[in-house]
């Protein structure tokens, strides 16, 4: 694009060659594109590639002795929907994950609120470090610790016996699995909520209190609506992690308690039925994706209503 200029004497200067607006935009975007391209390519190859390969495996046929025969069939998915056993496994996974996520929210919100509003600057960092400290250990290590606590002759039953009560059967029960999952997921919920509540102006709570609102009313009408994005992020994170949990259900739940992730492992590693194991993995991923997307849409609509 060129533009002509006029000198003070009236003569016309030669046109200036100015770049077009689209060319300037392309020049500005090219460095960002160059920086993002390697990471994007890595994510596509490292994440989408194995998923595409696993989906292709789920369409193959399983033949004992040959492990997998190339085909294009939906028999593996039909087997899942026709077998009530695997539907019960999915239902167990859903209610255990939902209950664990709810308990993490109920227990994590007061802790996160205390860290932000009540703890002093001196103790806030120390308490937050105590919350994050369990994340430095692997899930198997923490689960093994719960096995020592919840065993038939573990620490919990030893304490119960000192009170003159009969021992409680907790090991290899759904209750033990929920306890183990909550202990694993609770730091994620606390850290997520703490970062969101930190961004809420404390003057809003003071204004609500000055208008006569009680502390519970202030939490319900002021803090919770503003913290809704963090609540959504924390619950989605905990729900996804609990839906795909493996070590805790296997070690604490025992062989009689089945969830989807151990079922996928059994089909792939023990039964060597890769096509059906891949189909189970995709069913688990699809159910998790649908539920989290639906919850995200519903919560976002509610958040927009509250914000209006």
PyMOL commands that set and color helices and strands:
alter all, ss='L'
color gray80, all
select helices_A, chain A and resi 21-58+75-82+84-118+121-136+139-150+155-162+174-198+202-210+215-226+228-243+247-253+260-270+274-307
alter helices_A, ss='H'
color red, helices_A
select strands_A, chain A and resi 2-3+16-17
alter strands_A, ss='S'
color yellow, strands_A
deselect
rebuild
show_as cartoon
